[in-house]
Amino acid sequence: MIRGIVHWGLPLLLSSGLLTLSNVPIVYGSSHRVTTIALASMGTVPQIPLYPHSLKATIANIDSPFTMPLAGGAINHASSVWQVRVPYDAVENWYIHHMEQEGYHLISRGISSISHSQSLTHGLLFAKGSLDTDQVGINILPLSPSLTDYQFLSALLPVSKRPAASYIASASSVRFIDVTYRAWRYGSPKISFVLRNPKEIASVIQVLNHEQVLPPALYHCAADFGQGATLAIHFHNGQIWQVTDNAACETVHVPLCPPLADSGLTLYHLIANDAMTHL
């Protein structure tokens, strides 16, 4: 599944109306370095570069284009509002460049109208980490062609530890795997086959054991035409595990465990290759 730069289905964690403002310490570097700002003093928070010559604005908050509710358990922070005498697109382009230097990538852009005015807020959402759990949003409010307010928002998503009972100790404990697979095409029929080859079984178990618990806030789905796979894993001891790979949601459900993230649709593509082999 190809993700676009605008994630309309993503329950974004950054909503300035729901964040509690805190005192924000400023960390100044040498004259040759970009000034950075720490978003809070508790938890793990990013050091965000501050646009040159920024001054604190008189307003306390900027409404965010990312209006989904905050996720329970996420560590969220907001900065002061800053003002610079440059056009909004200069701020936007500067942050896209500098956040990439900080190891972030842009996962979403948004635009929305501020309540009680005709102004538009431009939003950028950046993320890093294996599951994009370290997120930073930047709200950019054009006040005039040469005057701009902006604000940082951050969210550190909680990731549950995967229960030990949800791992399969050894591929050799599996007799065979019954598979039902549906390709990513509208109207595609289901394909059923059995994996008996030890190497094929080992590949499936390796992927399953590698996948991490998905933070609840990142649970989102693309258009769903039933694409995915269902695996009935038959063990030598007579036990059977039902495993469901929902490709549209990039999730895998195994017994005794919250949903796992099938990052890059690794399991789904592996099953697709097996399906071609067994046709």
N, C-alpha and C positions, 0 to 999 in steps of 0.2 A: 504494500500500500504506500503510495506517495503522499507525503504530507505537504500541504501548501503552507505558505508563510503566514496565512491568516487561519488560525485554528478556531473557527466559530463554534465547534463542538467541545472545546476544551473548557472545563470549569475553572477559569482563571482565578487565582487566589488573591489577586491584587485589587482591592476596592478601597479607595481612599476614604470613603465615607464610613468605613467600618474599622479603620485602623486607629489605634491610640497613639497620638504624637508623644514623643519623648524628647528630652534634652539631647541634642546631637553634638558630640564632640567633633571638632575639625582637626584633622591631622595635616600639618603643613610639611611639605618636603623642601628640598633645596630649590634655589631659583631656577634650576635646570629641569626640575621634575614637575609633573602635573600634581596639583593639590588634590588630595583625596579626602573623602568623608566617610566616617564609620556610622552606620545607620543606628546602632544601639550598643549598649555596653554589656548586654547579656546574650548568651547563646553564641553560635557561630554566625557572624554576619560579614558580608563582603565589604571590602574597601573600594568605594566607588569614586572614580575621578570626578572632580568638580570642574565645571566649565570655567575657563579663565575669566577673571574679573567679575565673578558672580557676587552679588550682594543679597542679603536676606530681604525677602519681600515682606509687605505688611500683612498679607493674607495668611491664614493658618493652614489652608488645605486647598487642593485642587481636585475636583471631581474626576474620577478615572473612567476612561472608556471601558475598562475591564470591570464589569459590574456584577460578576458572579459572586456569591457569598464566600466568605473565608472558610477554609477547611478546618474542621475541628482538630486541634492538636498541632497545627502549623505554627511556627514561630514567625510572627509578622512584625514589621517595623516600617515607619515612615520618617522621612527627613523633614527638615524645614522646607519652606518654599523659597526658591532662589530666583533672582532676576538678573537678566543680562541685556545689554543694549545691542542685540543682534537679531536678525530674523529667526523665526522658529525653525526653518529648515536647516539653518546653520547649526543650531543646537542638536537637531535630530541626526544630521550626518556626522557631527563630531562624536556623538555617543555611540552610534553604530560602529564607528572605527575604533574608539577607545575601549568599548566593552569587549570587542573581539580581542584586543591586546590583553585584556584581563582574563581571557579564557572562556568568555561567554559566547553564545550564538543567538541570533535573533530568531524567536519562534513564533512571534505574533505581532501584528500591527493593528491598531484600532483608532477610530475617530468618533467622537460623540459631541453632542451639543450640551453646553452647560445649562443647568436649570436657571431660569429667570434672565437669560441673556441669549444673544445670537452667536456668541463665541464658540469656537470648536476646540476641543481638547484632543491633541494627538498623543497616542500612547504607543510605547515600544515595550515589548516584553522579551527579556533575555533569560537564558537558562544555561546551566552547565551541570555536570555530574552524569553518571551512567543512566539515570532515570530522569534527568532534568529536574532534580529535586531542589537545587539551589537556584532560585528565581529572583530577578530584579526587574521591576517595571519603572519606566520613566514617563511621567505625564508632562506634556509640553503644551503650554497655553499661550498662543499669540495674543498680545495686548495691542500691538500696532505693527506696521511693517518693519519696525526696527527695535521693538521691545518685547521681551519674552519672559514668562515665568515658567519654572519647571520644578518638579519634585520627584524624589526617589521613593519607591516602595519595594520592600523585599519580603520574601516568604521562603522559609526553610521547611520543606515538606517532611513530615514524619514518615519513616520507613520501618515497618514492623519486621522483626526478626522472623525468618522462616522457621516453622516448627520442625524439629528433627524428625518427627514421624512422617513428614511429607516427602522425605528423600527415599529413593530406592537404593538400598545398600549395595546391590550388585546386579549387573545385567544378567549374570548367570542364574539368578533366582527366577528369571522370567522364562516361561515355556514358549509363549507366542503372544502376538498382539493382533487383535481384530481391529481393523481400521475402516472407518467410513469417512470419505473425503469429498468435499465439494469445491470446485475451482472458482476463482474470482471472475465469473462471468454470469450475467443475468440469464437465468434459465438453465444453467449448467446442471446436469444430473449428478446424483451422488454416485461415487465409486466405492465399492467395498472390496477389500482384499485382506490377506493375512500375512503378517511378518513372522517368518520363522528363522530366517538367516541370522545367526548370532551377531554378525557385524551390523546388520540393519537394526536389530534390537538394541545393541550397545549404543548406536548413534542416537536413537530416540531417548534412551535413559540418560545419556550424557547431557543432552539439551535440557531435558526436564529437571535434572539435578542442578543445572547451572542457573536457571531462571530465578529472579528475585521477586519478592512480594511487591506488588504495585501499590504505591501510595493512593489512598482512596480519592484524593483530589484530582488525580490524573486519569481517572477512569472515564474514558470517552470513546465514542464509536463513530465510525464512518457509515456511509450508506450500507445497509446490510441486506444482501441477497442470499443469506444462508451459507456464505462461504466459511469454511473452517473444517475441522476434523473432530471426530470422536474416536477415542481409543479405549478398547477394553483390554487391559493388561492382565494376562493370565499367568499367575505365579505357580511354581512347582508345588507349593504347599496348598494349592486349591483356592487361594485368595484371588479375587478379581478387583482391579481398580478401574473405575470409570474416569477417564480424563477427557475434558472438553477444551478444544482450542477454538476460541471465537476470534476469527481473523479480523472481523470488522472492528472489534474492540482491542485488538492486540493483547488479548488476555488468554491465560491458560488456567483451567480449574482442575486441581488435583485434590484427592481426599485429604482431610485434616489440615487444610491450609486456606488462607485468604487468596484471592485471585493473584496469579503471577503475571509478570510482564513478559510477553513474547516479543522482546525488543527486536525490531527489524524483521518481525515475522519469521524468526529463525526456525521454530518448530513447524510452522505452516509450510514453509518452503521445503523443509526436509521431507515432510509427508507428501508434498507435491512430487518430489523426485521419486519417492518410493512408488507413488501411484503410477507414474509413467513406466516404471520398471515392471510393474505387475499387471499392466493392461494386456 
